[in-house]
Amino acid sequence: MKNLFLIAATALLLVSGCKKGEELTKFDISYSSEFTVPATSTVSTPYDFYTPEITSDYKEKFEKYKTASDKVESIKLKSLNVNISDPSGSSLKFMKSIEVYIEADGKGEERIAWKMDIPETVGESMNIELSDTDLKPFIVSDVFKMRARAINDEAITVDHKINIEGTFEVDAKLL
C-alpha cells in the first residue's frame, strides 16, 4: 500500500513538473502599426488600408527568452486592439466592420482578426475577435504587413489615424 502511494505521489510530481516546464516556454511579443482612414462622404463601401512593413526582429525577441525560431511550436494572436490616435476624442463608431489580415513574402495572406456590427456605443478603442491560426510563418519572417478592410456606416469629415496593436503568444522549447 505504501509503495502504491509512493508511486502515485511521484507520478503526480512528475506531471505537475512537466506542466510548469511547458509554461516557462510561453511568452508574449507585441507589434503595432498605424494606417489612416481618409475623410469620406461615402458610406457602406469597403476600404483596404495597408500598414507599412513591420520589422519582426523575432531573433532578438526569441534570444531574450532563450529560444530560437526552429524551437517554436506555434505563435497565436492573443489580443488585437484597434484605437484612434488622431483626432483626439474621436470614436470608432463610424465603422460598421473591420477585418485585419497579415501577410509576408511567400506566405500569402491570412485573416487574423475581425469585428462585425461595431456598436454605436464603441469608444476610441476596441478589442476585436481573433482567429486561432498558427502565425509562426508570418512572425518568423524578417518583415510582415497588415491590411485592414473596413466598412464605414457614416461619413467622416477629417482623416482618422488608426493604431493596430497585437500581442502574440509564442509557444517554444528552450534551447
LOVEX-17539 format. One record per atom (N, C-alpha, C): residue number from 0; residue in three letters; atom name; x, y, z. Coordinates in nm, 3 decimals, padded with zeros to 5 digits. Each point is the difference from the previous one (the first is absolute). Last residue first. Example, Ala and Ser with C-alpha at 12.3 -4.5 7.8 and 13.67 -1.06 7.14 Angstrom:
// residues 2
k; r; a; x; y; z
1; SER; N; 01.285; -00.225; 00.708
1; SER; CA; 00.082; 00.119; 00.006
1; SER; C; -00.077; 00.109; 00.073
0; ALA; N; 00.029; -00.572; -00.007
0; ALA; CA; -00.089; 00.119; 00.000
0; ALA; C; 00.090; 00.120; 00.000
This chain:
// residues 175
k; r; a; x; y; z
174; LEU; N; 01.624; 02.645; -02.558
174; LEU; CA; 00.123; -00.048; -00.065
174; LEU; C; 00.070; -00.102; 00.088
173; LEU; N; -00.536; 00.060; 00.037
173; LEU; CA; 00.123; 00.070; 00.037
173; LEU; C; 00.118; -00.060; -00.073
172; LYS; N; -00.507; 00.004; -00.197
172; LYS; CA; 00.088; -00.077; 00.088
172; LYS; C; 00.124; 00.082; 00.029
171; ALA; N; -00.501; 00.212; -00.119
171; ALA; CA; 00.128; -00.051; -00.052
171; ALA; C; 00.071; -00.084; 00.102
170; ASP; N; -00.448; 00.332; -00.141
170; ASP; CA; 00.019; -00.126; 00.073
170; ASP; C; 00.124; -00.067; -00.060
169; VAL; N; -00.235; 00.525; 00.012
169; VAL; CA; 00.096; -00.093; -00.059
169; VAL; C; 00.012; -00.122; 00.090
168; GLU; N; -00.375; 00.418; -00.097
168; GLU; CA; 00.055; -00.094; 00.097
168; GLU; C; 00.087; -00.102; -00.074
167; PHE; N; -00.151; 00.539; -00.103
167; PHE; CA; 00.009; -00.137; -00.049
167; PHE; C; 00.060; -00.089; 00.108
166; THR; N; -00.261; 00.511; -00.083
166; THR; CA; 00.084; -00.079; 00.090
166; THR; C; -00.008; -00.145; -00.045
165; GLY; N; -00.102; 00.519; -00.241
165; GLY; CA; -00.020; -00.144; 00.016
165; GLY; C; 00.098; -00.061; 00.098
164; GLU; N; -00.238; 00.489; -00.197
164; GLU; CA; 00.098; -00.051; 00.095
164; GLU; C; -00.031; -00.147; 00.027
163; ILE; N; -00.111; 00.445; -00.350
163; ILE; CA; -00.028; -00.142; 00.022
163; ILE; C; 00.111; -00.050; 00.091
162; ASN; N; -00.219; 00.519; -00.129
162; ASN; CA; 00.107; -00.090; 00.044
162; ASN; C; -00.054; -00.142; 00.011
161; ILE; N; -00.150; 00.470; -00.290
161; ILE; CA; -00.040; -00.119; 00.075
161; ILE; C; 00.123; -00.082; 00.033
160; LYS; N; -00.176; 00.525; -00.170
160; LYS; CA; 00.115; -00.090; 00.014
160; LYS; C; -00.040; -00.112; 00.095
159; HIS; N; -00.303; 00.339; -00.329
159; HIS; CA; 00.014; -00.064; 00.131
159; HIS; C; 00.122; -00.092; -00.003
158; ASP; N; -00.215; 00.467; -00.288
158; ASP; CA; 00.074; -00.125; 00.003
158; ASP; C; 00.008; -00.052; 00.143
157; VAL; N; -00.420; 00.305; -00.118
157; VAL; CA; 00.146; 00.015; 00.012
157; VAL; C; 00.064; -00.138; -00.003
156; THR; N; -00.473; 00.049; -00.035
156; THR; CA; 00.042; 00.124; -00.065
156; THR; C; 00.150; 00.026; 00.008
155; ILE; N; -00.356; -00.448; -00.029
155; ILE; CA; 00.092; 00.068; 00.092
155; ILE; C; 00.060; 00.118; -00.075
154; ALA; N; -00.474; -00.350; -00.029
154; ALA; CA; 00.105; 00.084; -00.062
154; ALA; C; 00.090; 00.056; 00.110
153; GLU; N; -00.256; -00.473; 00.061
153; GLU; CA; -00.028; 00.143; 00.004
153; GLU; C; 00.118; 00.074; -00.061
152; ASP; N; -00.005; -00.468; 00.037
152; ASP; CA; -00.144; 00.019; -00.012
152; ASP; C; -00.042; 00.144; 00.027
151; ASN; N; 00.459; -00.317; -00.190
151; ASN; CA; -00.053; 00.105; 00.087
151; ASN; C; -00.151; 00.009; -00.017
150; ILE; N; 00.395; -00.395; -00.053
150; ILE; CA; -00.120; 00.055; -00.063
150; ILE; C; -00.053; 00.105; 00.097
149; ALA; N; 00.509; -00.261; -00.087
149; ALA; CA; -00.104; 00.062; 00.082
149; ALA; C; -00.115; 00.045; -00.087
148; ARG; N; 00.485; -00.306; 00.030
148; ARG; CA; -00.113; 00.025; -00.090
148; ARG; C; -00.113; 00.051; 00.089
147; ALA; N; 00.568; -00.041; 00.040
147; ALA; CA; -00.131; 00.011; 00.064
147; ALA; C; -00.103; 00.027; -00.108
146; ARG; N; 00.524; -00.224; 00.042
146; ARG; CA; -00.099; 00.069; -00.082
146; ARG; C; -00.129; 00.002; 00.079
145; MET; N; 00.569; -00.072; 00.094
145; MET; CA; -00.139; -00.026; 00.033
145; MET; C; -00.087; 00.082; -00.095
144; LYS; N; 00.533; -00.225; -00.015
144; LYS; CA; -00.092; 00.114; -00.009
144; LYS; C; -00.137; -00.044; 00.049
143; PHE; N; 00.565; -00.153; 00.061
143; PHE; CA; -00.136; -00.035; -00.038
143; PHE; C; -00.083; 00.127; -00.005
142; VAL; N; 00.559; -00.205; 00.023
142; VAL; CA; -00.100; 00.107; 00.004
142; VAL; C; -00.136; -00.059; -00.035
141; ASP; N; 00.356; -00.297; 00.076
141; ASP; CA; 00.071; 00.123; 00.037
141; ASP; C; -00.094; 00.119; 00.010
140; SER; N; -00.189; -00.485; 00.110
140; SER; CA; 00.050; 00.068; -00.120
140; SER; C; 00.072; 00.126; 00.045
139; VAL; N; -00.242; -00.289; 00.296
139; VAL; CA; 00.142; -00.031; -00.016
139; VAL; C; 00.053; 00.043; -00.137
138; ILE; N; -00.458; 00.069; 00.111
138; ILE; CA; 00.078; 00.070; 00.103
138; ILE; C; 00.149; -00.033; -00.011
137; PHE; N; -00.318; -00.214; -00.293
137; PHE; CA; 00.001; 00.145; -00.021
137; PHE; C; 00.095; 00.071; 00.096
136; PRO; N; -00.076; -00.476; 00.027
136; PRO; CA; 00.064; 00.034; -00.128
136; PRO; C; 00.010; 00.150; -00.025
135; LYS; N; -00.229; -00.161; 00.403
135; LYS; CA; 00.146; -00.013; -00.001
135; LYS; C; 00.062; 00.037; -00.135
134; LEU; N; -00.476; -00.016; 00.180
134; LEU; CA; 00.059; 00.109; -00.079
134; LEU; C; 00.152; -00.005; -00.005
133; ASP; N; -00.474; -00.316; 00.084
133; ASP; CA; 00.142; 00.005; 00.036
133; ASP; C; 00.068; 00.100; -00.094
132; THR; N; -00.534; 00.027; 00.136
132; THR; CA; 00.099; -00.042; -00.098
132; THR; C; 00.142; 00.008; 00.055
131; ASP; N; -00.472; 00.106; 00.158
131; ASP; CA; 00.085; -00.090; 00.077
131; ASP; C; 00.113; -00.054; -00.088
130; SER; N; -00.290; 00.493; -00.006
130; SER; CA; 00.006; -00.135; -00.056
130; SER; C; 00.093; -00.084; 00.089
129; LEU; N; -00.289; 00.436; 00.183
129; LEU; CA; 00.126; -00.054; -00.051
129; LEU; C; -00.018; -00.136; -00.065
128; GLU; N; -00.284; 00.504; 00.143
128; GLU; CA; 00.003; -00.145; 00.003
128; GLU; C; 00.122; -00.053; -00.074
127; ILE; N; 00.025; 00.491; 00.228
127; ILE; CA; -00.082; -00.068; -00.099
127; ILE; C; 00.022; -00.150; 00.005
126; ASN; N; 00.028; 00.492; 00.314
126; ASN; CA; 00.063; -00.128; -00.030
126; ASN; C; -00.091; -00.073; -00.097
125; MET; N; 00.035; 00.552; 00.067
125; MET; CA; -00.075; -00.126; 00.014
125; MET; C; 00.092; -00.118; -00.027
124; SER; N; -00.051; 00.598; 00.063
124; SER; CA; 00.081; -00.121; 00.001
124; SER; C; -00.088; -00.123; 00.012
123; GLU; N; -00.160; 00.454; 00.016
123; GLU; CA; 00.114; 00.021; -00.089
123; GLU; C; 00.088; -00.123; -00.012
122; GLY; N; -00.506; -00.085; 00.129
122; GLY; CA; 00.078; 00.121; 00.025
122; GLY; C; 00.113; 00.015; -00.101
121; VAL; N; -00.515; -00.244; -00.022
121; VAL; CA; 00.145; -00.021; 00.005
121; VAL; C; 00.070; 00.133; 00.023
120; THR; N; -00.484; -00.085; -00.065
120; THR; CA; 00.053; 00.040; 00.131
120; THR; C; 00.151; -00.019; 00.013
119; GLU; N; -00.275; -00.132; -00.380
119; GLU; CA; 00.005; 00.147; 00.006
119; GLU; C; 00.065; 00.049; 00.129
118; PRO; N; 00.129; -00.493; -00.199
118; PRO; CA; -00.111; 00.073; 00.063
118; PRO; C; 00.021; 00.152; 00.000
117; ILE; N; 00.160; -00.385; -00.363
117; ILE; CA; 00.058; 00.081; 00.108
117; ILE; C; -00.111; 00.086; 00.061
116; ASP; N; 00.014; -00.403; -00.340
116; ASP; CA; -00.106; 00.071; 00.073
116; ASP; C; 00.053; 00.074; 00.122
115; MET; N; 00.352; -00.329; -00.137
115; MET; CA; -00.114; 00.032; -00.086
115; MET; C; -00.104; 00.070; 00.088
114; LYS; N; 00.549; -00.118; 00.010
114; LYS; CA; -00.113; 00.045; 00.083
114; LYS; C; -00.108; 00.043; -00.098
113; TRP; N; 00.514; -00.298; 00.010
113; TRP; CA; -00.113; 00.069; -00.061
113; TRP; C; -00.098; 00.048; 00.107
112; ALA; N; 00.525; -00.272; -00.143
112; ALA; CA; -00.091; 00.060; 00.098
112; ALA; C; -00.111; 00.076; -00.073
111; ILE; N; 00.339; -00.263; -00.229
111; ILE; CA; 00.038; -00.031; 00.138
111; ILE; C; -00.096; 00.057; 00.104
110; ARG; N; 00.080; -00.168; -00.557
110; ARG; CA; -00.084; 00.082; 00.087
110; ARG; C; 00.026; -00.039; 00.144
109; GLU; N; 00.360; -00.045; -00.412
109; GLU; CA; -00.087; -00.074; 00.093
109; GLU; C; -00.083; 00.099; 00.081
108; GLU; N; 00.352; -00.070; -00.477
108; GLU; CA; -00.069; 00.089; 00.093
108; GLU; C; -00.097; -00.083; 00.084
107; GLY; N; 00.494; -00.126; -00.269
107; GLY; CA; -00.140; 00.030; -00.028
107; GLY; C; -00.057; 00.095; 00.104
106; LYS; N; 00.463; -00.166; -00.049
106; LYS; CA; -00.087; -00.066; 00.097
106; LYS; C; -00.148; 00.022; -00.028
105; GLY; N; 00.405; 00.192; -00.228
105; GLY; CA; -00.004; -00.144; -00.019
105; GLY; C; -00.093; -00.075; 00.094
104; ASP; N; 00.113; 00.475; 00.160
104; ASP; CA; 00.047; -00.050; -00.130
104; ASP; C; -00.001; -00.152; -00.003
103; ALA; N; -00.348; 00.218; 00.324
103; ALA; CA; 00.147; 00.005; -00.009
103; ALA; C; 00.040; -00.059; -00.134
102; GLU; N; -00.472; 00.187; 00.315
102; GLU; CA; 00.063; -00.057; -00.119
102; GLU; C; 00.151; 00.016; 00.010
101; ILE; N; -00.526; 00.044; 00.276
101; ILE; CA; 00.146; 00.007; 00.008
101; ILE; C; 00.055; -00.064; -00.127
100; TYR; N; -00.499; 00.255; 00.166
100; TYR; CA; 00.074; -00.109; -00.065
100; TYR; C; 00.149; 00.021; 00.023
99; VAL; N; -00.525; 00.170; 00.196
99; VAL; CA; 00.145; 00.023; -00.005
99; VAL; C; 00.066; -00.126; -00.055
98; GLU; N; -00.513; 00.278; 00.011
98; GLU; CA; 00.070; -00.128; -00.006
98; GLU; C; 00.148; 00.031; -00.014
97; ILE; N; -00.499; 00.268; 00.147
97; ILE; CA; 00.143; 00.002; -00.034
97; ILE; C; 00.052; -00.144; 00.001
96; SER; N; -00.500; 00.334; -00.008
96; SER; CA; 00.075; -00.123; 00.023
96; SER; C; 00.146; 00.022; -00.034
95; LYS; N; -00.305; 00.360; 00.030
95; LYS; CA; -00.101; -00.104; 00.011
95; LYS; C; 00.067; -00.133; 00.033
94; MET; N; 00.168; 00.528; 00.106
94; MET; CA; 00.022; -00.128; -00.068
94; MET; C; -00.118; -00.095; 00.024
93; PHE; N; 00.034; 00.431; 00.202
93; PHE; CA; -00.020; 00.022; -00.144
93; PHE; C; 00.021; -00.130; -00.078
92; LYS; N; 00.075; 00.040; 00.478
92; LYS; CA; -00.138; -00.031; -00.039
92; LYS; C; -00.028; 00.027; -00.148
91; LEU; N; 00.404; 00.061; 00.302
91; LEU; CA; 00.003; -00.095; -00.112
91; LEU; C; -00.139; -00.030; -00.053
90; SER; N; 00.169; 00.474; 00.242
90; SER; CA; -00.052; -00.133; 00.027
90; SER; C; 00.011; -00.086; -00.125
89; SER; N; 00.273; 00.469; 00.224
89; SER; CA; -00.090; -00.059; -00.100
89; SER; C; -00.041; -00.141; 00.041
88; GLY; N; 00.320; 00.309; 00.227
88; GLY; CA; -00.139; 00.001; 00.045
88; GLY; C; -00.099; -00.058; -00.100
87; SER; N; 00.454; 00.174; -00.203
87; SER; CA; -00.022; -00.031; 00.141
87; SER; C; -00.149; 00.008; 00.035
86; PRO; N; 00.157; -00.111; -00.505
86; PRO; CA; -00.006; 00.112; 00.093
86; PRO; C; -00.036; -00.046; 00.142
85; ASP; N; 00.288; -00.288; -00.117
85; ASP; CA; -00.028; 00.137; -00.041
85; ASP; C; -00.122; -00.002; -00.091
84; SER; N; 00.144; -00.392; 00.221
84; SER; CA; 00.101; 00.087; 00.060
84; SER; C; -00.022; 00.147; -00.037
83; ILE; N; -00.311; -00.479; 00.052
83; ILE; CA; 00.022; 00.125; -00.073
83; ILE; C; 00.106; 00.080; 00.072
82; ASN; N; -00.062; -00.560; -00.005
82; ASN; CA; -00.032; 00.126; 00.068
82; ASN; C; 00.034; 00.119; -00.088
81; VAL; N; -00.032; -00.585; 00.070
81; VAL; CA; -00.009; 00.104; -00.101
81; VAL; C; -00.037; 00.128; 00.073
80; ASN; N; 00.224; -00.511; 00.138
80; ASN; CA; -00.073; 00.121; 00.036
80; ASN; C; 00.008; 00.099; -00.115
79; LEU; N; 00.074; -00.554; 00.128
79; LEU; CA; 00.021; 00.102; -00.102
79; LEU; C; -00.092; 00.117; 00.033
78; SER; N; 00.231; -00.496; 00.226
78; SER; CA; -00.092; 00.114; 00.004
78; SER; C; 00.033; 00.093; -00.115
77; LYS; N; 00.187; -00.436; 00.019
77; LYS; CA; -00.061; -00.002; 00.134
77; LYS; C; -00.098; 00.116; 00.017
76; LEU; N; 00.232; -00.313; -00.421
76; LEU; CA; -00.041; 00.133; 00.040
76; LEU; C; -00.077; -00.009; 00.132
75; LYS; N; 00.382; -00.361; -00.138
75; LYS; CA; -00.142; 00.033; -00.019
75; LYS; C; -00.029; 00.140; 00.050
74; ILE; N; 00.407; -00.387; -00.139
74; ILE; CA; -00.017; 00.141; 00.037
74; ILE; C; -00.145; 00.035; -00.032
73; SER; N; 00.325; -00.484; 00.083
73; SER; CA; -00.110; 00.077; -00.058
73; SER; C; 00.008; 00.145; 00.048
72; GLU; N; 00.361; -00.318; 00.057
72; GLU; CA; -00.105; -00.093; -00.038
72; GLU; C; -00.118; 00.071; -00.063
71; VAL; N; 00.554; 00.108; 00.049
71; VAL; CA; -00.137; 00.051; 00.017
71; VAL; C; -00.099; -00.104; -00.051
70; LYS; N; 00.486; -00.021; -00.031
70; LYS; CA; -00.055; -00.060; 00.123
70; LYS; C; -00.145; 00.042; 00.024
69; ASP; N; 00.276; 00.169; -00.359
69; ASP; CA; -00.017; -00.144; -00.024
69; ASP; C; -00.054; -00.074; 00.122
68; SER; N; 00.100; 00.470; 00.022
68; SER; CA; -00.115; -00.025; -00.086
68; SER; C; -00.022; -00.148; -00.028
67; ALA; N; 00.229; 00.126; 00.462
67; ALA; CA; 00.030; 00.037; -00.139
67; ALA; C; -00.118; -00.041; -00.087
66; THR; N; 00.142; 00.118; 00.567
66; THR; CA; -00.052; -00.092; -00.100
66; THR; C; 00.038; 00.051; -00.138
65; LYS; N; 00.037; 00.221; 00.459
65; LYS; CA; 00.084; -00.119; -00.014
65; LYS; C; -00.062; -00.107; -00.090
64; TYR; N; -00.149; 00.464; 00.096
64; TYR; CA; -00.068; -00.109; 00.071
64; TYR; C; 00.070; -00.134; -00.018
63; LYS; N; 00.172; 00.392; -00.207
63; LYS; CA; -00.032; 00.049; 00.134
63; LYS; C; -00.064; -00.110; 00.085
62; GLU; N; 00.076; -00.071; -00.463
62; GLU; CA; 00.123; -00.015; 00.081
62; GLU; C; -00.025; 00.043; 00.144
61; PHE; N; -00.344; 00.070; -00.317
61; PHE; CA; 00.012; -00.140; 00.038
61; PHE; C; 00.123; -00.023; 00.088
60; LYS; N; -00.068; 00.428; -00.181
60; LYS; CA; -00.106; -00.030; 00.097
60; LYS; C; 00.010; -00.145; 00.049
59; GLU; N; 00.289; 00.144; -00.344
59; GLU; CA; 00.036; 00.064; 00.127
59; GLU; C; -00.102; -00.033; 00.109
58; LYS; N; -00.093; -00.156; -00.434
58; LYS; CA; 00.120; -00.066; 00.052
58; LYS; C; 00.040; 00.058; 00.136
57; TYR; N; -00.366; 00.186; -00.260
57; TYR; CA; -00.031; -00.118; 00.080
57; TYR; C; 00.124; -00.065; 00.061
56; ASP; N; -00.128; 00.425; -00.275
56; ASP; CA; 00.110; -00.015; 00.097
56; ASP; C; -00.021; -00.120; 00.095
55; SER; N; -00.278; 00.213; -00.384
55; SER; CA; -00.040; -00.092; 00.107
55; SER; C; 00.104; -00.011; 00.111
54; THR; N; -00.165; 00.405; -00.339
54; THR; CA; 00.119; -00.083; 00.021
54; THR; C; -00.028; -00.090; 00.120
53; ILE; N; -00.357; 00.226; -00.345
53; ILE; CA; 00.035; -00.011; 00.142
53; ILE; C; 00.121; -00.092; 00.010
52; GLU; N; -00.239; 00.333; -00.407
52; GLU; CA; 00.063; -00.126; 00.039
52; GLU; C; 00.040; 00.006; 00.147
51; PRO; N; -00.405; 00.311; -00.112
51; PRO; CA; 00.137; -00.014; -00.052
51; PRO; C; 00.056; -00.136; 00.041
50; THR; N; -00.518; 00.011; -00.053
50; THR; CA; 00.099; 00.056; 00.091
50; THR; C; 00.134; 00.001; -00.072
49; TYR; N; -00.501; 00.028; -00.230
49; TYR; CA; 00.121; -00.079; 00.021
49; TYR; C; 00.091; 00.070; 00.099
48; PHE; N; -00.553; -00.026; -00.158
48; PHE; CA; 00.106; 00.085; 00.051
48; PHE; C; 00.118; -00.089; 00.034
47; ASP; N; -00.510; 00.003; -00.287
47; ASP; CA; 00.117; -00.075; 00.045
47; ASP; C; 00.109; 00.098; 00.039
46; TYR; N; -00.574; 00.010; -00.037
46; TYR; CA; 00.128; 00.064; -00.028
46; TYR; C; 00.110; -00.088; 00.055
45; PRO; N; -00.574; -00.017; -00.137
45; PRO; CA; 00.121; -00.057; 00.062
45; PRO; C; 00.126; 00.073; -00.047
44; THR; N; -00.508; 00.204; 00.060
44; THR; CA; 00.096; -00.041; -00.102
44; THR; C; 00.121; -00.061; 00.070
43; SER; N; -00.398; 00.235; 00.193
43; SER; CA; -00.024; -00.141; -00.036
43; SER; C; 00.088; -00.049; -00.114
42; VAL; N; -00.031; 00.527; 00.020
42; VAL; CA; -00.023; -00.097; 00.107
42; VAL; C; -00.027; -00.138; -00.060
41; THR; N; 00.237; 00.525; -00.127
41; THR; CA; -00.057; -00.126; -00.044
41; THR; C; -00.017; -00.094; 00.119
40; SER; N; 00.218; 00.425; 00.009
40; SER; CA; -00.145; 00.018; 00.014
40; SER; C; -00.073; -00.126; -00.043
39; THR; N; 00.522; 00.102; 00.217
39; THR; CA; -00.084; -00.047; -00.110
39; THR; C; -00.147; 00.029; 00.028
38; ALA; N; 00.572; 00.039; 00.175
38; ALA; CA; -00.134; 00.057; 00.007
38; ALA; C; -00.080; -00.048; -00.121
37; PRO; N; 00.398; -00.322; 00.136
37; PRO; CA; -00.021; 00.137; -00.049
37; PRO; C; -00.145; 00.045; 00.017
36; VAL; N; 00.324; -00.339; 00.280
36; VAL; CA; -00.129; -00.006; -00.069
36; VAL; C; -00.029; 00.142; -00.048
35; THR; N; 00.485; -00.254; 00.137
35; THR; CA; -00.087; 00.117; 00.000
35; THR; C; -00.126; -00.028; -00.080
34; PHE; N; 00.383; -00.307; 00.312
34; PHE; CA; -00.046; 00.035; -00.134
34; PHE; C; -00.097; 00.117; 00.013
33; GLU; N; 00.408; -00.307; 00.304
33; GLU; CA; -00.101; 00.104; -00.014
33; GLU; C; -00.040; 00.014; -00.147
32; SER; N; 00.241; -00.372; 00.398
32; SER; CA; 00.016; 00.077; -00.122
32; SER; C; -00.120; 00.094; -00.013
31; SER; N; 00.280; -00.393; 00.355
31; SER; CA; -00.105; 00.098; -00.028
31; SER; C; 00.033; 00.072; -00.131
30; TYR; N; 00.124; -00.467; 00.345
30; TYR; CA; 00.029; 00.081; -00.117
30; TYR; C; -00.114; 00.100; -00.016
29; SER; N; 00.225; -00.390; 00.388
29; SER; CA; -00.098; 00.098; -00.047
29; SER; C; 00.052; 00.076; -00.121
28; ILE; N; 00.051; -00.497; 00.312
28; ILE; CA; 00.069; 00.105; -00.073
28; ILE; C; -00.106; 00.092; -00.059
27; ASP; N; 00.041; -00.408; 00.420
27; ASP; CA; -00.071; 00.090; -00.091
27; ASP; C; 00.097; 00.093; -00.070
26; PHE; N; 00.043; -00.534; 00.214
26; PHE; CA; 00.022; 00.141; 00.026
26; PHE; C; -00.072; 00.082; -00.107
25; LYS; N; 00.118; -00.545; 00.206
25; LYS; CA; -00.097; 00.090; -00.063
25; LYS; C; 00.031; 00.144; 00.039
24; THR; N; 00.231; -00.397; 00.165
24; THR; CA; 00.033; 00.018; -00.141
24; THR; C; -00.098; 00.093; -00.071
23; LEU; N; -00.039; -00.139; 00.461
23; LEU; CA; 00.122; 00.080; -00.012
23; LEU; C; 00.036; 00.028; -00.146
22; GLU; N; -00.360; -00.289; 00.118
22; GLU; CA; -00.034; 00.140; 00.019
22; GLU; C; 00.122; 00.089; -00.018
21; GLU; N; 00.055; -00.470; -00.007
21; GLU; CA; -00.067; 00.049; -00.120
21; GLU; C; -00.033; 00.148; 00.012
20; GLY; N; 00.181; -00.216; 00.375
20; GLY; CA; 00.101; 00.015; -00.103
20; GLY; C; -00.060; 00.052; -00.130
19; LYS; N; -00.287; -00.113; 00.352
19; LYS; CA; 00.072; 00.121; 00.034
19; LYS; C; 00.107; 00.028; -00.105
18; LYS; N; -00.238; -00.400; -00.035
18; LYS; CA; -00.085; 00.114; -00.032
18; LYS; C; 00.071; 00.131; 00.029
17; CYS; N; 00.215; -00.400; 00.124
17; CYS; CA; -00.002; 00.016; -00.146
17; CYS; C; -00.085; 00.120; -00.038
16; GLY; N; 00.009; -00.126; 00.452
16; GLY; CA; 00.129; 00.058; -00.040
16; GLY; C; 00.006; 00.023; -00.149
15; SER; N; -00.369; -00.227; 00.183
15; SER; CA; -00.008; 00.143; 00.032
15; SER; C; 00.131; 00.070; -00.036
14; VAL; N; -00.013; -00.466; -00.062
14; VAL; CA; -00.098; 00.064; -00.087
14; VAL; C; -00.007; 00.149; 00.028
13; LEU; N; 00.274; -00.261; 00.282
13; LEU; CA; 00.054; 00.004; -00.136
13; LEU; C; -00.094; 00.072; -00.095
12; LEU; N; -00.144; -00.077; 00.443
12; LEU; CA; 00.108; 00.099; -00.003
12; LEU; C; 00.058; 00.014; -00.140
11; LEU; N; -00.320; -00.337; 00.071
11; LEU; CA; -00.062; 00.132; 00.011
11; LEU; C; 00.105; 00.111; -00.006
10; ALA; N; 00.149; -00.446; 00.017
10; ALA; CA; -00.062; 00.029; -00.130
10; ALA; C; -00.064; 00.139; 00.000
9; THR; N; 00.174; -00.158; 00.406
9; THR; CA; 00.107; 00.028; -00.094
9; THR; C; -00.056; 00.036; -00.137
8; ALA; N; -00.303; -00.143; 00.328
8; ALA; CA; 00.053; 00.131; 00.036
8; ALA; C; 00.111; 00.041; -00.097
7; ALA; N; -00.181; -00.433; -00.045
7; ALA; CA; -00.100; 00.101; -00.037
7; ALA; C; 00.052; 00.140; 00.029
6; ILE; N; 00.265; -00.362; 00.141
6; ILE; CA; -00.002; 00.006; -00.147
6; ILE; C; -00.097; 00.108; -00.046
5; LEU; N; 00.014; -00.090; 00.459
5; LEU; CA; 00.126; 00.061; -00.042
5; LEU; C; 00.004; 00.015; -00.152
4; PHE; N; -00.363; -00.235; 00.191
4; PHE; CA; -00.009; 00.143; 00.034
4; PHE; C; 00.124; 00.074; -00.049
3; LEU; N; 00.003; -00.463; -00.043
3; LEU; CA; -00.099; 00.055; -00.091
3; LEU; C; -00.015; 00.150; 00.023
2; ASN; N; 00.272; -00.241; 00.297
2; ASN; CA; 00.063; 00.010; -00.131
2; ASN; C; -00.095; 00.063; -00.103
1; LYS; N; -00.159; -00.097; 00.432
1; LYS; CA; 00.091; 00.114; 00.003
1; LYS; C; 00.065; 00.021; -00.135
0; MET; N; -00.272; -00.375; 00.050
0; MET; CA; -00.082; 00.118; 00.000
0; MET; C; 00.088; 00.126; 00.000
